């Protein structure tokens, strides 16, 4: 069946650097579907004002020259810039527009099954969870109450605890070699600790990702969320940002990505976008959301916990092949199995 072309029409303004009067033009972008994926193509043209005469028009995207029609096969998921430059009389005018590339497939709806419930500190404003063997590491937030701690997950007992200075709001954490790495929210700063003693050994500043939310790794590089739909990759030795991916479904970007966990080649991420207790499963090579786990109903299993806030915190236990989840001020830590009925 023929699909009508989706027309994106945006009035743009451009000016030359020599102060000439600005002119108006329209950069037309047509996609073969309303939410184009890498399997689709774009056509585009620049409509100049009447009686405008130009020598040539060149188009660029992501710094490379492109022609219409444009195959999206080599484009990463997320936002991209299209630029049209009109040349005439030795001068030029540039026009820009943005288009998005979406995931090809709709994410699978996953389910969960509660296997066990364990005590959890109800005063912990949980921001990050991760296992090393049978030891659970946890990061908590709020200024003046932020900590990094080691926890006996079976009893909920805090075995070691390191407080942050009151100016810092603790966020996600991950474990790399013999170190624990913890983010802070808006202080543009991360901290590195000895994994055994929790003594701080190093710190690092953020780059383009100006906030810290969640952190995980794949034994080669770190992945960091900043509250947007972008996941940043970091070098595990210098902590410098080396790249990024944009997290997309087949029809939208997924923002407010928070706590992260790496498991079986995928990234599991808490997100606040849907106003639900949800985890999205992200393919790290592309940023495509391949699954969504709706944890609705889990709060009902909390034991008399009216102060419970957002669902946040997910840790994978490789030996048990299960996940452990909790939330801010939750008094229970749940061991769950995530599965698909398909």
N, C-alpha and C positions, 0 to 999 in steps of 0.2 A: 504493500500500500504506500502511495506517495505521501511523504511527510512535508507539509508546508514549511517554507523557510521561516525561521524566526528572525525578525528584523530588530536590530538594536540601533537606534538613531540618536546621536548625541550632538548637540550644538557645541562647537568648540571655538575658542578664541586663540589666536596666535599673534605674536609681534616680533619684529626684527630688533636686533640689538642696537641699531642706530637710531631708535626712537621714532620710527615711522608709525603712522596711525595704524592701530590694530584693525585686523580684518576678521570677519566671521566666515566659518566654513563648517561643513558637516562631514564627519567621518562615519561612513556607513559600514557596519559589520553584519554579515549574514552568516548564521550557523545552520547546519542541516537539521539540528534538533534544538529544542529550547535550552537544554542543559548539555552542552557538547562534551564529549569524552574523547580520549585519544583515538577513537575509531572514526571521528567526524572530521569535517573540513570547514574552513571559514572562507568566505569571499568578502572582499572589502573594496571600497573606492572612496575617494575624497571629492566631495562636491563643493566647488568653489563658487563665489558670488558670480552673478551674471557679468558677462563681458571680461572676465578675468582671463588673461593669457599667460600660460606658464610654459617653460621650456621642457620641464620633466617633473615627474613625481616619483619619489622613491619611498619604499616602505621598509620598516625595520621592526623586528620584535626581539626582545632580549639581546639587543646589541648586534643582531645579524640581519642582513638584507633578506627580505622575503617577497614572494609574489603571490598574487591571488589567482587561483584558489590555493589555500594553504592547508596542508595536511597537519593534523594535531598529533600525529603518531609519536613524534619525538618530544612533545611538550610534557613537562611534568604537571602533576595535578596542582590546581590552585590558580592564583592570579598572574596574568601576564600583561605586558604593555605593548600596544601596537602604535607605532609612530609613522606618520606620513609627513614627508618633507617636500614642499613644492619649491622648485628652483626657477628663477626668472631674472633676467638682466643682472646676472652676477650676484643676486641676493637669494635668500631663502626664508621660507616660513615653515615652522614645525607645528604639527598637531598631534596630540596623543589621546589614546583611549585605552581602556582596560577590558580584557575579556577573561573569563574563567574556564578552566578545564576541570570537569567532574569525573568521579570514578565511573567505570563502565558498568559495574554491577551494584545492585541494591544489597545492603548488608543483611546477613542472616540474623534472625532473632533467636538469641540463645536463652537458655533457661538455667536455673541454678537449683541445687538440692543441698540443704543443710545437713552436714554430717555430724558436727559436734559444736558445742558452745562452751566457751571458756570465760573466766572472769577477766574483766578489763578495767583499768583505772578510770573511774567516771569523771575525774578531774582533768584527764588528758585531752587537750585540744588537738587531736591526732592529725598530722600532716603527711607522715610518711611511715611505711612499714617495709621491712625486708628481713629475710632469714639468712643466717649463716649457720649451716648445720641445724641444730635444734635451738639456737639462740635467736630470739627475735629482737631486732633493733627497731626503735621507734623515735620519730621526731615529732615534737609538739610545738604549737604556736602560741601566739599572743605576746605582746610586749610585757616583759616582766615575769612571764611564766613559761617562756620557751625553753625546751630542753632537748638533749639527745640522750637516749637511755637504752640499756639492755634489759630485756624482760624475759622472765620465765613464762612462756605463753600458756602453759598448762594451769598455772596458779594465778597469773596476773601480777606476781611480785616483781617489783623493780629491783634488779640486781646491781645496777650501776647507773649513775645519773649525773649528767654534766649540764649545768645551767648556762644559758646565754646571757650576755649583758642585756639589761632592760631596753636598750635602744633597738635591739634586734627582734624581729618577728620570725620565728623558725618556720621553715617550710619542708619540702620533701627531702629525702635522703636516698643514697645508695651505697653499696659496699664495693670497694675496688681493691683487690689484693688484700692487704692487711689494714686497709684504711676505711673509714666511714666519711662520706662526703655529704654535707648538709647545706641546703640553700636557705637564704633569708628572703623575705617577701619584697620589700621596696628599698632595702638598704644597698642594693646593687653589689651584694657581697655573699660569697660562699665560704664555708669553713671546712677544713680537713682535720680529722681526728685519728689518733691511733686506735685501731679497732678493738684492741684488748683493754686499754686503760681509759679510753675516751679523752685522753689529753690532746688538746688542740696542737697541731703541728704546722699548719699552713692556712692561708686564706687566698682568695682570688676575687677579682672584680668581673662583673658581667660586661658584655660588649653591646651588641645590638639588642639582645634580649634584656630589657631594663628591669624586669621583675623575675623573681624565682618562685615557682609553684611545685613542680614535680621533677623527679630525677630517677633514671634507671640506666642500665648498660647492657651491652651484648658481648662483653669480654673483648671488644675491640674499640668501642667508643661509647661516650656517654650520650644520653638523650635527655633534654631539658625542656620542660614546658614553662610558659611565661604568662598563662592566662588567656592567650589568644588561640588561634587555630594552628599555630606554628609550633613544630617541635624542632629544637636546635640540636645539632650534633656538636659535641665538645671533645677535644683531645684529652684523654684521661691523665696525661702527665702535666701538660701546661694549663689545662682547663680553658683553653682558648676555643672560641666557636669556629668550627670548620665548615659548617653548612647548615642547611635546614630543609625540612619537608613541610608541606601544607596538608593538613588532615581534612579529607573530603569524603562525603558520601556521593551517591549518584545525583543528588539534587541540592546539596548545601555544604558549606564549610562547617566544621565542628569546632567551636571555640570554648573558652573557659575550661580548657584541659588542665587537670590538676595532678593529683598523685599518679605516678607511673610505675609500671612493673613489667619487666621483660620475662616472658615465659614461652618456651617452645617456638622461638623464632618470631614472636609477635609482641606488640606493645599493648598492654592493658592500661586504660586510662580512665580515672574518674572524671566526670564532666558535670558542670552545673548548668549547662545550656538548656536542658530539657525540663528543668524544675522537677526532676524525678531522681530517684536513687539508681543511677545508670553508670555502667562501665562500657566504654567503646573499645573494640579490638582493632588495632591499626596494623596494617602491613608496612613495616618500616622502610622497605625499598621504594614505595610509591606514595605513602600517606593515605592510601585508600582504607576506609573503614569497612572491614570485612564481616564484622559482627557487632551486635549490640546486646548487652546483658541487662535486662530490666530487673533490678533487685527490689521491686515493689513487694511489700509484704514482710520484708526482713525486719523492719522497725517494730512490727507487731510482736516480735519474739523477744524484745528487750524486756527486762524485768523491772517494772516500776521505775521508768527512767524518763520523766517528763522534761528534763533539761536537755535531752539528746538533740544535737544539731545535725549538720550535714553529714551524709554518708561519705566518708573519705578514709582511704587507707586500704591498700590491697597488696598482699605478699604471697608469692608463689613458693610452695614447699616442694622442691624437686623430688625428694625421696618418697613423699606421700602422694605426689602428683595431684595436689589439691591447692586451693587458694584460701587465704585467711583474710577476712574483711571486717572492718569496724567503722566507726564514725567519731565525730567530735563530741566529746562528753558521753560517749556510749559506755555502758557498763558491761558489755559483752563483746567478745571476739568470736566470730563465727568461722568455722572451717566449712568450706563449700566445694561442691563439685559443679563445674560449669559444663553444660552439654547442649547438644542440638538434637532435636527430635527427627531431623531429616535423615 
